[in-house]
Every structure is written in structure tokens, then in C-alpha cells.
Amino acid sequence: MNQKERMLAGLPYKAWLDGFTEERTTARLRLHQFNLLRPDEEEERATLIREIIGKTGDVVHIEAPFHCDYGTNISVGNNFYANFNCTILDVGRVVIGDNVMFAPNVSLYTAGHPIHPDSRNSGYEYGIAITIGNNVWIGGNVIVNPGVTIGNYVVIGVGSVVTKDIPDNVIAVGSPCRIIAHR
């Protein structure tokens, strides 16, 4: 397997091999352009975000600034909205369903590093996919950790740190995020 195949399979990989540096540079140049567009340049914004994101539904609106590693590993459904300062570290796949809204400062982190210092210092890292279902609202300043699945019809409260899967039809809040109500 090359390093990209390893990365997308959730296996340890080295982020400076097999063209990763060039892919990240291409993504960052597009992100830079996107983040500098004037608010009235809506057509350019829509075109550019579709070049950045791997797969999008018909209606996608992301406020600048937006940040990601590659963009190509992100899939968003129809009627997606992300408010200011959304960060998606997409070394692992990120799949977001239909009718999903992110408040400001939402961060999805698929990236991880080994805990043991010898392994961490070797340069290996890994990515574990994040999946978000349909009809989800994620509040401001929420962090979603690697490997988490958030179900359908879920609300995640402001400031939560989501460390474990969240089932369908719940409201969850806190650090670590926990269910406080069923819908």
C-alpha cells in the first residue's frame, strides 16, 4: 500500500511521502483563495467550495474562514451549512449527511498521533473516519474526535467535546459529550 491508501484505511502513514505535501499545498491555495473572497462573490464561492470538497449536495454554504487538510476526503450532503471558522482535519474520511448545520468554530478531527513518544517521534500518524447523519445541528465550539459517528436527528450542545458515538434522536452536551435528552 502507498501512504495515501494507508491513510484512508486508518493505518499509520507518513504525511510527507507519496505526494501528500503537494496535495496539501493545492488544498491550501484553494482555501486561501476561498477565504479571501468578498461576501458578494457568491458564485465564485460556490464554485470554489465544490473544487475543495470531495463530494457535495446541491445546496452547500460554508462561511469563510474554512480550513481543512485536503478537502477531497470530505463528503457533505444536501443543504449543508457551516458557520465561521469551521475546521475539518480530513486525513480520514468525513461523511456528513443532509440538512446538517454547524455553528461557529466547529472542528472535526480525524487526525491522530501515537501516544508513546518513540512511536510519535517516528513521524507516523493516522486518521480515523468521522460520520455525521442527517438532520444534525452542531453547536458552537464543538470538537468531534477521530472515529466518532453522530446519528440522525441529533443536536450537540455548545462547547461539547464528542469522544464517543452519539445515537439517533438525542440531545447531547458536555465534555465529554453525553446524552441529556431523547427526542
HUSULVEN-V137968 format. One line per field, one symbol per residue. ss: DSSP state (H for helix, E for strand, - for the rest). psi: psi as a letter, one per 20 degrees, with the letter a starting at -180 (. if undefined). burial: I if it has 9 or more other C-alpha atoms within 8 Angstrom, else O. Layout:
ss: ???
psi: ???
burial: ???
//
This chain:
ss: --HHHHHH----EE-----HHHHHHHHHHHHHHHHH-----HHHHHHHHHHH--E----EEE---EEE-----EEE---EEE---EEEE----EEE---EEE----EEE-EEE---HHHHH--EEEE--EEE----EE----EE----EE----EE----EE---E---EEEE-E--EEEEE-
psi: qrhggggiijqqrpijrkjgggghggghggggggiiqqhjlhggggghhhhgpgpqagopppqqqqqrghhijppqaqlpppaqkppoolhrqoppaqlppprqkpppoiqrqqgphgggiiiqrrppqpppaqlppprqkppprqjqppaqlqppqpjqooirqprqlrpqrroqpqpiqq.
burial: OOIIOIIIOIIIIIIOOOOIIOIIOOIIOIIOOIIOIOOOOOOOIIOIIIOIIIIIIOOIIIIIIIIIIIIIIIIIIIIIIIIIIIIIIIIIIIIIIIIIIIIIIIIIIIIIOIOOOOIIOOOIIIIIIIIIIIIIIIIIIIIIIIIIIIIIIIIIIIIIIIIIIIIIIIIIIIIIIOIOOOO
//
